[in-house]
């Protein structure tokens, strides 16, 4: 059985996702708080998290792929 910890990881460390997503959410809240309905705020947050997750993963994989 293959252990994924032996090879390069496909995912960035968990704290990278947390720091960037929480920071972006705080900035978003400062910009749109009270200006849009709650359902729109939820939709914006979900879209932002999805995009950030994909971007963080893509950047991490491109950086870790170059180190081989």
C-alpha positions as CSV (number, residue, x, y, z in Angstrom):
1,X,0.0,0.0,0.0
2,X,1.3,3.4,-0.9
3,X,1.7,6.1,1.7
4,X,1.0,9.6,0.4
5,X,3.3,11.2,3.0
6,X,6.3,9.7,1.3
7,X,5.9,11.6,-1.9
8,X,5.1,15.2,-2.6
9,X,1.7,16.3,-1.4
10,X,-1.1,17.3,-3.8
11,X,-2.5,19.7,-1.2
12,X,-1.1,22.8,0.5
13,X,-0.9,22.6,4.3
14,X,-4.3,23.2,5.9
15,X,-3.2,26.4,7.6
16,X,-2.5,28.0,4.2
17,X,-6.2,27.5,3.2
18,X,-7.4,28.8,6.6
19,X,-5.3,31.9,6.7
20,X,-6.1,33.0,3.1
21,X,-9.8,32.2,3.2
22,X,-10.4,33.8,6.6
23,X,-8.4,36.9,5.6
24,X,-10.3,37.2,2.3
25,X,-13.6,36.7,4.1
26,X,-12.8,39.5,6.6
27,X,-11.9,41.8,3.7
28,X,-15.1,40.9,1.9
29,X,-17.2,41.6,5.0
30,X,-15.7,45.1,5.3
31,X,-16.5,45.8,1.7
32,X,-20.1,44.5,1.4
33,X,-21.5,44.2,5.0
34,X,-25.0,45.7,5.1
35,X,-24.9,46.5,1.3
36,X,-26.3,43.2,0.0
37,X,-28.9,40.8,1.2
38,X,-27.8,37.9,3.4
39,X,-28.5,35.3,0.7
40,X,-26.2,37.2,-1.7
41,X,-23.5,37.4,1.0
42,X,-23.7,33.6,1.4
43,X,-23.5,33.0,-2.3
44,X,-20.5,35.4,-2.7
45,X,-18.8,33.7,0.2
46,X,-19.3,30.2,-1.2
47,X,-18.0,31.3,-4.7
48,X,-15.0,33.1,-3.1
49,X,-14.1,30.0,-1.0
50,X,-14.4,27.7,-4.1
51,X,-12.2,30.0,-6.2
52,X,-9.6,30.5,-3.5
53,X,-9.4,26.8,-2.8
54,X,-8.8,26.1,-6.4
55,X,-6.2,28.9,-6.8
56,X,-4.3,27.9,-3.6
57,X,-4.2,24.3,-4.8
58,X,-3.1,25.2,-8.3
59,X,-0.3,27.5,-7.1
60,X,0.9,25.0,-4.5
61,X,1.0,22.2,-7.1
62,X,2.9,24.4,-9.6
63,X,5.4,25.4,-6.9
64,X,5.9,21.9,-5.5
65,X,6.1,20.4,-9.0
66,X,9.1,22.7,-9.8
67,X,11.0,21.5,-6.7
68,X,11.3,18.0,-7.9
